[in-house]
Amino acid sequence: MKEISTHAWVMLIAAIVYWAACIGVGLYTYKKGASKSAQDFFVAGRGLGKFVLGFAIMATTLSAWLMLGHQGLMYASGMPYLVYYVHIPFMGVLGLLIFTRQWLIGKKFGFLSPGEMYSHYYESRGMRWVIALVTLLYCIPYSSLQLTGAGYVFSTLTEGAIPFEWGAIIMAAVVLIYVLLGGVASTALVDAAQGVLLVLGLFGICWAVVSNVGPGEIVTTMQSFDAKLLTMPGGNGMWFWTYTLSLALSTSAIYLSPAFTIWSYSAKSPKIFRWQAMVVWVVLIGIVYYILSPIIGMGGRILFPALAKTDTLTPLIMTKLMPIWMYVIVGIGLLAAMNSTAAGYMITSGVIVSQDIYKDKFRPQASDRETVWVSRIIILAVVLFAFWISQFWKEHLVLMGNLATAFATQLAPALIGILYWRRATAKGAMFGILAGLIVAYLTYGVWRYPLHIHCAMWGLLANLAVFFFFAFTSDPPSKANRDKYDEVIQKGMAAYQKEEAALGAAAAFEKKEATVSMAPCPARKTS
Amino acid sequence: MMPAKDKKMLWVLAAWIVFFGGPGALLFNTPDYVLGLPALWTFSIVAWLIGIFLTWWFGYKSTITNVADYKD
């Protein structure tokens, strides 16, 4: 092993402790019965609480990109990049619009996988295959990108003592162990802790910048920057308003991906989603995006002017400006960001393939135990394939990764059909998704972003055209089935209103009681 | 049937994302400072604050996003 600095040694030891803790959580959930039944393994027994699910959703959404590429892009683009951040509050609302209803539908019909919901509503087994296809097209490249990132980051943080390939292998092995042991329950627990680490890491990066250049100085110095950094299309010339808007919508579509349907099914109560949207996402992550990120990017410009490779900004801040303890926290935060995203997508692949393909097509009589074991084998296969791509198909990885969110966007019309619009048809949903996938690929791989509009939106336009065409020319699902879904949602909304009214009445009663008990005693009559 | 207040707020949501995610930014596309910050930064923070309000409304006031479990 080549000679390495104290920073790298401490980082290596901290990473070993962190990975041991991740495996420990996997063992703990396994012993607690996280893989006793398919429901326990696939949706954590529908029992995830506020803190765990709130931060797990956040950690799955945010990958290491937020700590590395994102800060570099702010450095290169300047203020126009902020316009794209509108996706943060938009995702808060989008989550509320889709998670609560998916939770209710999942619970009432007993769904364990997203494919079950799509095929049951549309009365089409083909939908399961289409959903499985989109899931794999989304999850494999994303997992692969995280493995590549982990290899690169770990190798950088240990100053090359651990080669890139070994960094990726170690991370894959650790994630595999805790995902295979505890399924969604261990994934959620580890993700929640990793979400906290990730946010701490970002605050650490910002602190390192601010302690070297004050926030006031950053704002005033920006006046002397090239005007390109303050106006659209930005320092790198990419932020046209058509691009910011279409990219914001496409990024928000991460919530449509099957991984988030599984999170929706796993909640103990639908009220968790509003806490998640409001507190964790829009306010906490809003602060990270709208306040910390410009400070890091623009402060970085003052501290390290004229960086040739802007995505080296975060590693530079870490190595040049941070004390060792903070370097370790941020480093672990970086690894956590990658672990959490990869784990969420790995488990999704396992759930989808075992439930929607293996059980539905080949072994309808498969027991819970068998399905759980098949999902474990699928997860292992997905990780091996993702690893293979990260090592031997690198040149296609960026293309696949960039297309992944564009592919997830194509689920929008089909999901809206289930949750809100009863005119949607199976043909429209299925062929719409396929048309969307093809057009998204063409507008990225062949003719990139025509009119500065993101490929996800071109795909969605084609998808919607097909979706609406079939909505008016083919038969929707049977009336009985549509009525069943309507009834579940109507009853769920009525139950909430009733609950709220009861809570309101109880609060009013308590207030009245308190007023009565505090009122002065009536004056005694004296004769 | 969707309650009228929810329908209205969905239109507000659509108008907000389209305006603040794209063309609205052109109105603030200047190197000048507004309220002590670069114009596009101020513009984005306004978008965020309105977004916080929308999230709160859809989380706590909306009918369509709030459901509860019930006994059949």
Interface residues (C-beta under 8 A of the other chain):
Chain A: M79 P80 L82 V83 Y84 Y85 V86 H87 I88 P89 F90 G92 V93 L96 L97 T100 R101 W103 L104 K107 V219 M222 Q223 A227 L230 T231 M232 W241 T242 T244 L245 A248 L249 P270 F273 R274 A277 M278 W281 V282 V283 G286 Y290 P294 I489 K491 G492 M493 A494 A495 Y496 Q497 K498 E499 E500
Chain B: L13 I17 V18 F20 G21 G22 P23 A25 L26 N29 T30 P31 Y33 G36 L37 P38 A39 L40 W41 F43 S44 I45 A47 W48 I50 G51 I52 L54 T55 W56 F58 G59 Y60 S62 T63 I64 T65 N66 V67 A68 D69 Y70
